[in-house]
Structure formats: structure tokens, C-alpha cells
Amino acid sequence: MGEALSQSQRVVADRDALSTMLVGGVADGFDLAEVGRMFSRITEAHTKRMAALGLAA
């Protein structure tokens, strides 16, 4: 999970066009709040998968 978040942050920092595609664009680029929500969705999905396996996330 940590690696996924690290790589996602790296993509957001290095690739404006890809970031805009992932989180939706705004007039001045991309919305940092939406980036945070994307990371939250990734984390929540991971937690659900771990719980389904009977593991703690």
C-alpha cells in the first residue's frame, strides 16, 4: 500500500497531464483536494480488501 501511494504521489508531482486525467482537470491544472480524495479512495479500497481476507490493514 505504501508503495502505491508513493508512486501515485510521484506521478501527480511529475506528470500534470496524467494527474489531470486521473482526478479531473480545472482551469489552472488539477485540483489538489481531488488528489487527496483519490488517495483516500485507494486507501479505503485496500482496507476493504484486507478485511475481506481477515487481515488488518
CHARMM-style PDB file with segment names, atoms N, HN, CA, C and O in Angstrom:
ATOM      1  N   MET     1       0.815  -1.177   0.000  1.00  0.00      PROA
ATOM      2  CA  MET     1       0.000   0.000   0.000  1.00  0.00      PROA
ATOM      3  C   MET     1       0.863   1.247   0.000  1.00  0.00      PROA
ATOM      4  O   MET     1       0.590   2.196  -0.735  1.00  0.00      PROA
ATOM      5  N   GLY     2       1.888   1.249   0.809  1.00  0.00      PROA
ATOM      6  HN  GLY     2       2.110   0.478   1.406  1.00  0.00      PROA
ATOM      7  CA  GLY     2       2.777   2.399   0.865  1.00  0.00      PROA
ATOM      8  C   GLY     2       3.429   2.686  -0.478  1.00  0.00      PROA
ATOM      9  O   GLY     2       3.568   3.844  -0.874  1.00  0.00      PROA
ATOM     10  N   GLU     3       3.819   1.649  -1.164  1.00  0.00      PROA
ATOM     11  HN  GLU     3       3.706   0.709  -0.843  1.00  0.00      PROA
ATOM     12  CA  GLU     3       4.445   1.821  -2.480  1.00  0.00      PROA
ATOM     13  C   GLU     3       3.453   2.416  -3.478  1.00  0.00      PROA
ATOM     14  O   GLU     3       3.822   3.281  -4.272  1.00  0.00      PROA
ATOM     15  N   ALA     4       2.216   1.966  -3.447  1.00  0.00      PROA
ATOM     16  HN  ALA     4       1.916   1.263  -2.802  1.00  0.00      PROA
ATOM     17  CA  ALA     4       1.195   2.512  -4.354  1.00  0.00      PROA
ATOM     18  C   ALA     4       0.992   4.006  -4.104  1.00  0.00      PROA
ATOM     19  O   ALA     4       0.901   4.787  -5.051  1.00  0.00      PROA
ATOM     20  N   LEU     5       0.922   4.400  -2.846  1.00  0.00      PROA
ATOM     21  HN  LEU     5       0.996   3.766  -2.077  1.00  0.00      PROA
ATOM     22  CA  LEU     5       0.747   5.817  -2.532  1.00  0.00      PROA
ATOM     23  C   LEU     5       1.984   6.623  -2.925  1.00  0.00      PROA
ATOM     24  O   LEU     5       1.860   7.732  -3.446  1.00  0.00      PROA
ATOM     25  N   SER     6       3.161   6.079  -2.683  1.00  0.00      PROA
ATOM     26  HN  SER     6       3.261   5.178  -2.260  1.00  0.00      PROA
ATOM     27  CA  SER     6       4.390   6.774  -3.060  1.00  0.00      PROA
ATOM     28  C   SER     6       4.465   7.004  -4.565  1.00  0.00      PROA
ATOM     29  O   SER     6       4.793   8.100  -5.021  1.00  0.00      PROA
ATOM     30  N   GLN     7       4.163   5.973  -5.319  1.00  0.00      PROA
ATOM     31  HN  GLN     7       3.897   5.083  -4.948  1.00  0.00      PROA
ATOM     32  CA  GLN     7       4.207   6.099  -6.778  1.00  0.00      PROA
ATOM     33  C   GLN     7       3.123   7.043  -7.288  1.00  0.00      PROA
ATOM     34  O   GLN     7       3.352   7.801  -8.231  1.00  0.00      PROA
ATOM     35  N   SER     8       1.963   7.000  -6.679  1.00  0.00      PROA
ATOM     36  HN  SER     8       1.778   6.384  -5.913  1.00  0.00      PROA
ATOM     37  CA  SER     8       0.879   7.908  -7.066  1.00  0.00      PROA
ATOM     38  C   SER     8       1.281   9.351  -6.820  1.00  0.00      PROA
ATOM     39  O   SER     8       1.043  10.217  -7.662  1.00  0.00      PROA
ATOM     40  N   GLN     9       1.882   9.610  -5.684  1.00  0.00      PROA
ATOM     41  HN  GLN     9       2.075   8.906  -5.001  1.00  0.00      PROA
ATOM     42  CA  GLN     9       2.340  10.969  -5.382  1.00  0.00      PROA
ATOM     43  C   GLN     9       3.394  11.425  -6.388  1.00  0.00      PROA
ATOM     44  O   GLN     9       3.419  12.583  -6.806  1.00  0.00      PROA
ATOM     45  N   ARG    10       4.240  10.512  -6.755  1.00  0.00      PROA
ATOM     46  HN  ARG    10       4.219   9.571  -6.416  1.00  0.00      PROA
ATOM     47  CA  ARG    10       5.288  10.831  -7.725  1.00  0.00      PROA
ATOM     48  C   ARG    10       4.688  11.180  -9.084  1.00  0.00      PROA
ATOM     49  O   ARG    10       5.119  12.132  -9.735  1.00  0.00      PROA
ATOM     50  N   VAL    11       3.694  10.403  -9.505  1.00  0.00      PROA
ATOM     51  HN  VAL    11       3.344   9.629  -8.976  1.00  0.00      PROA
ATOM     52  CA  VAL    11       3.025  10.675 -10.778  1.00  0.00      PROA
ATOM     53  C   VAL    11       2.357  12.045 -10.734  1.00  0.00      PROA
ATOM     54  O   VAL    11       2.472  12.829 -11.676  1.00  0.00      PROA
ATOM     55  N   VAL    12       1.660  12.330  -9.639  1.00  0.00      PROA
ATOM     56  HN  VAL    12       1.567  11.693  -8.873  1.00  0.00      PROA
ATOM     57  CA  VAL    12       0.983  13.622  -9.508  1.00  0.00      PROA
ATOM     58  C   VAL    12       1.990  14.771  -9.599  1.00  0.00      PROA
ATOM     59  O   VAL    12       1.718  15.791 -10.233  1.00  0.00      PROA
ATOM     60  N   ALA    13       3.137  14.604  -8.972  1.00  0.00      PROA
ATOM     61  HN  ALA    13       3.358  13.776  -8.457  1.00  0.00      PROA
ATOM     62  CA  ALA    13       4.145  15.663  -8.972  1.00  0.00      PROA
ATOM     63  C   ALA    13       4.835  15.821 -10.326  1.00  0.00      PROA
ATOM     64  O   ALA    13       5.200  16.932 -10.712  1.00  0.00      PROA
ATOM     65  N   ASP    14       5.013  14.720 -11.044  1.00  0.00      PROA
ATOM     66  HN  ASP    14       4.716  13.817 -10.730  1.00  0.00      PROA
ATOM     67  CA  ASP    14       5.815  14.754 -12.266  1.00  0.00      PROA
ATOM     68  C   ASP    14       5.020  14.834 -13.567  1.00  0.00      PROA
ATOM     69  O   ASP    14       5.556  15.270 -14.586  1.00  0.00      PROA
ATOM     70  N   ARG    15       3.778  14.430 -13.552  1.00  0.00      PROA
ATOM     71  HN  ARG    15       3.342  14.076 -12.725  1.00  0.00      PROA
ATOM     72  CA  ARG    15       3.018  14.292 -14.799  1.00  0.00      PROA
ATOM     73  C   ARG    15       1.674  15.016 -14.712  1.00  0.00      PROA
ATOM     74  O   ARG    15       0.660  14.425 -14.342  1.00  0.00      PROA
ATOM     75  N   ASP    16       1.683  16.283 -15.052  1.00  0.00      PROA
ATOM     76  HN  ASP    16       2.507  16.763 -15.352  1.00  0.00      PROA
ATOM     77  CA  ASP    16       0.465  17.087 -14.951  1.00  0.00      PROA
ATOM     78  C   ASP    16      -0.683  16.528 -15.791  1.00  0.00      PROA
ATOM     79  O   ASP    16      -1.821  16.467 -15.326  1.00  0.00      PROA
ATOM     80  N   ALA    17      -0.389  16.120 -17.023  1.00  0.00      PROA
ATOM     81  HN  ALA    17       0.535  16.169 -17.401  1.00  0.00      PROA
ATOM     82  CA  ALA    17      -1.447  15.634 -17.909  1.00  0.00      PROA
ATOM     83  C   ALA    17      -2.086  14.361 -17.358  1.00  0.00      PROA
ATOM     84  O   ALA    17      -3.309  14.222 -17.382  1.00  0.00      PROA
ATOM     85  N   LEU    18      -1.273  13.440 -16.866  1.00  0.00      PROA
ATOM     86  HN  LEU    18      -0.280  13.553 -16.846  1.00  0.00      PROA
ATOM     87  CA  LEU    18      -1.805  12.201 -16.301  1.00  0.00      PROA
ATOM     88  C   LEU    18      -2.583  12.487 -15.023  1.00  0.00      PROA
ATOM     89  O   LEU    18      -3.634  11.890 -14.789  1.00  0.00      PROA
ATOM     90  N   SER    19      -2.082  13.380 -14.210  1.00  0.00      PROA
ATOM     91  HN  SER    19      -1.228  13.865 -14.400  1.00  0.00      PROA
ATOM     92  CA  SER    19      -2.784  13.754 -12.980  1.00  0.00      PROA
ATOM     93  C   SER    19      -4.149  14.342 -13.293  1.00  0.00      PROA
ATOM     94  O   SER    19      -5.142  14.009 -12.646  1.00  0.00      PROA
ATOM     95  N   THR    20      -4.192  15.212 -14.282  1.00  0.00      PROA
ATOM     96  HN  THR    20      -3.386  15.483 -14.807  1.00  0.00      PROA
ATOM     97  CA  THR    20      -5.455  15.823 -14.685  1.00  0.00      PROA
ATOM     98  C   THR    20      -6.418  14.750 -15.171  1.00  0.00      PROA
ATOM     99  O   THR    20      -7.610  14.814 -14.872  1.00  0.00      PROA
ATOM    100  N   MET    21      -5.924  13.767 -15.915  1.00  0.00      PROA
ATOM    101  HN  MET    21      -4.956  13.716 -16.159  1.00  0.00      PROA
ATOM    102  CA  MET    21      -6.781  12.687 -16.395  1.00  0.00      PROA
ATOM    103  C   MET    21      -7.333  11.865 -15.224  1.00  0.00      PROA
ATOM    104  O   MET    21      -8.505  11.491 -15.230  1.00  0.00      PROA
ATOM    105  N   LEU    22      -6.496  11.585 -14.226  1.00  0.00      PROA
ATOM    106  HN  LEU    22      -5.543  11.889 -14.222  1.00  0.00      PROA
ATOM    107  CA  LEU    22      -6.912  10.753 -13.100  1.00  0.00      PROA
ATOM    108  C   LEU    22      -7.922  11.430 -12.187  1.00  0.00      PROA
ATOM    109  O   LEU    22      -8.860  10.789 -11.714  1.00  0.00      PROA
ATOM    110  N   VAL    23      -7.738  12.706 -11.940  1.00  0.00      PROA
ATOM    111  HN  VAL    23      -6.976  13.227 -12.324  1.00  0.00      PROA
ATOM    112  CA  VAL    23      -8.572  13.383 -10.943  1.00  0.00      PROA
ATOM    113  C   VAL    23      -9.483  14.442 -11.539  1.00  0.00      PROA
ATOM    114  O   VAL    23     -10.263  15.061 -10.815  1.00  0.00      PROA
ATOM    115  N   GLY    24      -9.399  14.656 -12.819  1.00  0.00      PROA
ATOM    116  HN  GLY    24      -8.765  14.154 -13.406  1.00  0.00      PROA
ATOM    117  CA  GLY    24     -10.224  15.678 -13.451  1.00  0.00      PROA
ATOM    118  C   GLY    24      -9.515  17.011 -13.455  1.00  0.00      PROA
ATOM    119  O   GLY    24      -8.831  17.373 -12.498  1.00  0.00      PROA
ATOM    120  N   GLY    25      -9.684  17.720 -14.520  1.00  0.00      PROA
ATOM    121  HN  GLY    25     -10.239  17.426 -15.297  1.00  0.00      PROA
ATOM    122  CA  GLY    25      -8.983  18.981 -14.661  1.00  0.00      PROA
ATOM    123  C   GLY    25      -9.801  20.163 -14.208  1.00  0.00      PROA
ATOM    124  O   GLY    25     -11.028  20.104 -14.129  1.00  0.00      PROA
ATOM    125  N   VAL    26      -9.117  21.211 -13.919  1.00  0.00      PROA
ATOM    126  HN  VAL    26      -8.120  21.259 -13.982  1.00  0.00      PROA
ATOM    127  CA  VAL    26      -9.709  22.520 -13.672  1.00  0.00      PROA
ATOM    128  C   VAL    26      -8.947  23.510 -14.542  1.00  0.00      PROA
ATOM    129  O   VAL    26      -7.955  23.145 -15.173  1.00  0.00      PROA
ATOM    130  N   ALA    27      -9.389  24.723 -14.579  1.00  0.00      PROA
ATOM    131  HN  ALA    27     -10.195  25.019 -14.066  1.00  0.00      PROA
ATOM    132  CA  ALA    27      -8.803  25.717 -15.474  1.00  0.00      PROA
ATOM    133  C   ALA    27      -7.296  25.877 -15.276  1.00  0.00      PROA
ATOM    134  O   ALA    27      -6.564  26.070 -16.247  1.00  0.00      PROA
ATOM    135  N   ASP    28      -6.831  25.800 -14.042  1.00  0.00      PROA
ATOM    136  HN  ASP    28      -7.425  25.644 -13.253  1.00  0.00      PROA
ATOM    137  CA  ASP    28      -5.415  26.035 -13.758  1.00  0.00      PROA
ATOM    138  C   ASP    28      -4.608  24.762 -13.591  1.00  0.00      PROA
ATOM    139  O   ASP    28      -3.529  24.808 -13.002  1.00  0.00      PROA
ATOM    140  N   GLY    29      -5.078  23.643 -14.079  1.00  0.00      PROA
ATOM    141  HN  GLY    29      -5.955  23.605 -14.558  1.00  0.00      PROA
ATOM    142  CA  GLY    29      -4.340  22.386 -13.921  1.00  0.00      PROA
ATOM    143  C   GLY    29      -5.214  21.333 -13.280  1.00  0.00      PROA
ATOM    144  O   GLY    29      -6.220  20.927 -13.860  1.00  0.00      PROA
ATOM    145  N   PHE    30      -4.846  20.881 -12.086  1.00  0.00      PROA
ATOM    146  HN  PHE    30      -4.028  21.210 -11.614  1.00  0.00      PROA
ATOM    147  CA  PHE    30      -5.652  19.883 -11.397  1.00  0.00      PROA
ATOM    148  C   PHE    30      -5.894  20.321  -9.967  1.00  0.00      PROA
ATOM    149  O   PHE    30      -5.192  21.181  -9.434  1.00  0.00      PROA
ATOM    150  N   ASP    31      -6.894  19.719  -9.359  1.00  0.00      PROA
ATOM    151  HN  ASP    31      -7.465  19.021  -9.792  1.00  0.00      PROA
ATOM    152  CA  ASP    31      -7.351  20.091  -8.028  1.00  0.00      PROA
ATOM    153  C   ASP    31      -6.628  19.238  -6.987  1.00  0.00      PROA
ATOM    154  O   ASP    31      -6.813  18.021  -6.956  1.00  0.00      PROA
ATOM    155  N   LEU    32      -5.810  19.852  -6.136  1.00  0.00      PROA
ATOM    156  HN  LEU    32      -5.659  20.840  -6.161  1.00  0.00      PROA
ATOM    157  CA  LEU    32      -5.074  19.108  -5.116  1.00  0.00      PROA
ATOM    158  C   LEU    32      -6.006  18.428  -4.120  1.00  0.00      PROA
ATOM    159  O   LEU    32      -5.677  17.358  -3.608  1.00  0.00      PROA
ATOM    160  N   ALA    33      -7.158  19.022  -3.835  1.00  0.00      PROA
ATOM    161  HN  ALA    33      -7.425  19.891  -4.250  1.00  0.00      PROA
ATOM    162  CA  ALA    33      -8.116  18.384  -2.932  1.00  0.00      PROA
ATOM    163  C   ALA    33      -8.618  17.076  -3.536  1.00  0.00      PROA
ATOM    164  O   ALA    33      -8.829  16.097  -2.821  1.00  0.00      PROA
ATOM    165  N   GLU    34      -8.806  17.063  -4.836  1.00  0.00      PROA
ATOM    166  HN  GLU    34      -8.635  17.859  -5.417  1.00  0.00      PROA
ATOM    167  CA  GLU    34      -9.255  15.840  -5.506  1.00  0.00      PROA
ATOM    168  C   GLU    34      -8.162  14.780  -5.481  1.00  0.00      PROA
ATOM    169  O   GLU    34      -8.459  13.588  -5.404  1.00  0.00      PROA
ATOM    170  N   VAL    35      -6.924  15.194  -5.543  1.00  0.00      PROA
ATOM    171  HN  VAL    35      -6.683  16.162  -5.605  1.00  0.00      PROA
ATOM    172  CA  VAL    35      -5.805  14.250  -5.418  1.00  0.00      PROA
ATOM    173  C   VAL    35      -5.868  13.578  -4.048  1.00  0.00      PROA
ATOM    174  O   VAL    35      -5.700  12.363  -3.943  1.00  0.00      PROA
ATOM    175  N   GLY    36      -6.108  14.359  -3.009  1.00  0.00      PROA
ATOM    176  HN  GLY    36      -6.245  15.346  -3.094  1.00  0.00      PROA
ATOM    177  CA  GLY    36      -6.249  13.801  -1.662  1.00  0.00      PROA
ATOM    178  C   GLY    36      -7.388  12.812  -1.573  1.00  0.00      PROA
ATOM    179  O   GLY    36      -7.267  11.768  -0.932  1.00  0.00      PROA
ATOM    180  N   ARG    37      -8.512  13.145  -2.227  1.00  0.00      PROA
ATOM    181  HN  ARG    37      -8.611  13.993  -2.747  1.00  0.00      PROA
ATOM    182  CA  ARG    37      -9.654  12.210  -2.227  1.00  0.00      PROA
ATOM    183  C   ARG    37      -9.306  10.922  -2.977  1.00  0.00      PROA
ATOM    184  O   ARG    37      -9.746   9.839  -2.591  1.00  0.00      PROA
ATOM    185  N   MET    38      -8.520  11.041  -4.043  1.00  0.00      PROA
ATOM    186  HN  MET    38      -8.163  11.921  -4.356  1.00  0.00      PROA
ATOM    187  CA  MET    38      -8.105   9.845  -4.783  1.00  0.00      PROA
ATOM    188  C   MET    38      -7.265   8.940  -3.877  1.00  0.00      PROA
ATOM    189  O   MET    38      -7.460   7.725  -3.859  1.00  0.00      PROA
ATOM    190  N   PHE    39      -6.328   9.534  -3.122  1.00  0.00      PROA
ATOM    191  HN  PHE    39      -6.169  10.521  -3.136  1.00  0.00      PROA
ATOM    192  CA  PHE    39      -5.516   8.746  -2.198  1.00  0.00      PROA
ATOM    193  C   PHE    39      -6.386   8.101  -1.127  1.00  0.00      PROA
ATOM    194  O   PHE    39      -6.121   6.972  -0.713  1.00  0.00      PROA
ATOM    195  N   SER    40      -7.410   8.794  -0.680  1.00  0.00      PROA
ATOM    196  HN  SER    40      -7.626   9.711  -1.017  1.00  0.00      PROA
ATOM    197  CA  SER    40      -8.339   8.231   0.313  1.00  0.00      PROA
ATOM    198  C   SER    40      -9.081   7.036  -0.266  1.00  0.00      PROA
ATOM    199  O   SER    40      -9.261   6.024   0.411  1.00  0.00      PROA
ATOM    200  N   ARG    41      -9.513   7.154  -1.523  1.00  0.00      PROA
ATOM    201  HN  ARG    41      -9.367   7.976  -2.073  1.00  0.00      PROA
ATOM    202  CA  ARG    41     -10.219   6.032  -2.162  1.00  0.00      PROA
ATOM    203  C   ARG    41      -9.296   4.820  -2.297  1.00  0.00      PROA
ATOM    204  O   ARG    41      -9.725   3.688  -2.073  1.00  0.00      PROA
ATOM    205  N   ILE    42      -8.040   5.049  -2.659  1.00  0.00      PROA
ATOM    206  HN  ILE    42      -7.692   5.969  -2.842  1.00  0.00      PROA
ATOM    207  CA  ILE    42      -7.080   3.944  -2.772  1.00  0.00      PROA
ATOM    208  C   ILE    42      -6.910   3.263  -1.415  1.00  0.00      PROA
ATOM    209  O   ILE    42      -6.920   2.036  -1.327  1.00  0.00      PROA
ATOM    210  N   THR    43      -6.755   4.055  -0.368  1.00  0.00      PROA
ATOM    211  HN  THR    43      -6.747   5.053  -0.440  1.00  0.00      PROA
ATOM    212  CA  THR    43      -6.557   3.516   0.978  1.00  0.00      PROA
ATOM    213  C   THR    43      -7.788   2.764   1.462  1.00  0.00      PROA
ATOM    214  O   THR    43      -7.663   1.687   2.043  1.00  0.00      PROA
ATOM    215  N   GLU    44      -8.972   3.314   1.230  1.00  0.00      PROA
ATOM    216  HN  GLU    44      -9.074   4.189   0.758  1.00  0.00      PROA
ATOM    217  CA  GLU    44     -10.208   2.654   1.661  1.00  0.00      PROA
ATOM    218  C   GLU    44     -10.401   1.323   0.948  1.00  0.00      PROA
ATOM    219  O   GLU    44     -10.804   0.340   1.569  1.00  0.00      PROA
ATOM    220  N   ALA    45     -10.119   1.286  -0.341  1.00  0.00      PROA
ATOM    221  HN  ALA    45      -9.791   2.085  -0.845  1.00  0.00      PROA
ATOM    222  CA  ALA    45     -10.258   0.033  -1.085  1.00  0.00      PROA
ATOM    223  C   ALA    45      -9.273  -1.015  -0.562  1.00  0.00      PROA
ATOM    224  O   ALA    45      -9.619  -2.191  -0.447  1.00  0.00      PROA
ATOM    225  N   HSD    46      -8.074  -0.598  -0.253  1.00  0.00      PROA
ATOM    226  HN  HSD    46      -7.793   0.358  -0.347  1.00  0.00      PROA
ATOM    227  CA  HSD    46      -7.072  -1.516   0.307  1.00  0.00      PROA
ATOM    228  C   HSD    46      -7.551  -2.072   1.648  1.00  0.00      PROA
ATOM    229  O   HSD    46      -7.449  -3.273   1.901  1.00  0.00      PROA
ATOM    230  N   THR    47      -8.067  -1.206   2.492  1.00  0.00      PROA
ATOM    231  HN  THR    47      -8.150  -0.230   2.286  1.00  0.00      PROA
ATOM    232  CA  THR    47      -8.558  -1.634   3.809  1.00  0.00      PROA
ATOM    233  C   THR    47      -9.679  -2.655   3.651  1.00  0.00      PROA
ATOM    234  O   THR    47      -9.721  -3.641   4.387  1.00  0.00      PROA
ATOM    235  N   LYS    48     -10.574  -2.440   2.716  1.00  0.00      PROA
ATOM    236  HN  LYS    48     -10.540  -1.639   2.117  1.00  0.00      PROA
ATOM    237  CA  LYS    48     -11.680  -3.386   2.472  1.00  0.00      PROA
ATOM    238  C   LYS    48     -11.155  -4.733   1.977  1.00  0.00      PROA
ATOM    239  O   LYS    48     -11.625  -5.784   2.412  1.00  0.00      PROA
ATOM    240  N   ARG    49     -10.181  -4.699   1.069  1.00  0.00      PROA
ATOM    241  HN  ARG    49      -9.799  -3.845   0.715  1.00  0.00      PROA
ATOM    242  CA  ARG    49      -9.609  -5.960   0.582  1.00  0.00      PROA
ATOM    243  C   ARG    49      -8.932  -6.728   1.696  1.00  0.00      PROA
ATOM    244  O   ARG    49      -9.079  -7.946   1.795  1.00  0.00      PROA
ATOM    245  N   MET    50      -8.201  -6.032   2.523  1.00  0.00      PROA
ATOM    246  HN  MET    50      -8.082  -5.042   2.443  1.00  0.00      PROA
ATOM    247  CA  MET    50      -7.515  -6.688   3.649  1.00  0.00      PROA
ATOM    248  C   MET    50      -8.524  -7.278   4.622  1.00  0.00      PROA
ATOM    249  O   MET    50      -8.349  -8.400   5.097  1.00  0.00      PROA
ATOM    250  N   ALA    51      -9.572  -6.532   4.918  1.00  0.00      PROA
ATOM    251  HN  ALA    51      -9.714  -5.620   4.532  1.00  0.00      PROA
ATOM    252  CA  ALA    51     -10.609  -7.021   5.839  1.00  0.00      PROA
ATOM    253  C   ALA    51     -11.289  -8.268   5.255  1.00  0.00      PROA
ATOM    254  O   ALA    51     -11.594  -9.201   5.998  1.00  0.00      PROA
ATOM    255  N   ALA    52     -11.528  -8.295   3.961  1.00  0.00      PROA
ATOM    256  HN  ALA    52     -11.281  -7.537   3.358  1.00  0.00      PROA
ATOM    257  CA  ALA    52     -12.152  -9.458   3.329  1.00  0.00      PROA
ATOM    258  C   ALA    52     -11.271 -10.701   3.469  1.00  0.00      PROA
ATOM    259  O   ALA    52     -11.770 -11.826   3.477  1.00  0.00      PROA
ATOM    260  N   LEU    53      -9.974 -10.491   3.576  1.00  0.00      PROA
ATOM    261  HN  LEU    53      -9.569  -9.577   3.569  1.00  0.00      PROA
ATOM    262  CA  LEU    53      -9.042 -11.596   3.772  1.00  0.00      PROA
ATOM    263  C   LEU    53      -8.812 -11.932   5.239  1.00  0.00      PROA
ATOM    264  O   LEU    53      -8.082 -12.866   5.569  1.00  0.00      PROA
ATOM    265  N   GLY    54      -9.447 -11.156   6.112  1.00  0.00      PROA
ATOM    266  HN  GLY    54     -10.040 -10.397   5.844  1.00  0.00      PROA
ATOM    267  CA  GLY    54      -9.268 -11.375   7.541  1.00  0.00      PROA
ATOM    268  C   GLY    54      -7.962 -10.799   8.080  1.00  0.00      PROA
ATOM    269  O   GLY    54      -7.469 -11.232   9.121  1.00  0.00      PROA
ATOM    270  N   LEU    55      -7.410  -9.829   7.371  1.00  0.00      PROA
ATOM    271  HN  LEU    55      -7.811  -9.477   6.525  1.00  0.00      PROA
ATOM    272  CA  LEU    55      -6.147  -9.221   7.762  1.00  0.00      PROA
ATOM    273  C   LEU    55      -6.362  -7.764   8.176  1.00  0.00      PROA
ATOM    274  O   LEU    55      -7.321  -7.123   7.746  1.00  0.00      PROA
ATOM    275  N   ALA    56      -5.482  -7.262   8.995  1.00  0.00      PROA
ATOM    276  HN  ALA    56      -4.704  -7.783   9.344  1.00  0.00      PROA
ATOM    277  CA  ALA    56      -5.548  -5.853   9.387  1.00  0.00      PROA
ATOM    278  C   ALA    56      -4.721  -5.032   8.405  1.00  0.00      PROA
ATOM    279  O   ALA    56      -3.621  -5.425   8.017  1.00  0.00      PROA
ATOM    280  N   ALA    57      -5.267  -3.891   8.013  1.00  0.00      PROA
ATOM    281  HN  ALA    57      -6.161  -3.572   8.328  1.00  0.00      PROA
ATOM    282  CA  ALA    57      -4.566  -3.031   7.049  1.00  0.00      PROA
ATOM    283  C   ALA    57      -3.618  -2.105   7.774  1.00  0.00      PROA
ATOM    284  OT1 ALA    57      -2.934  -1.301   7.140  1.00  0.00      PROA
TER     285      ALA     57
END
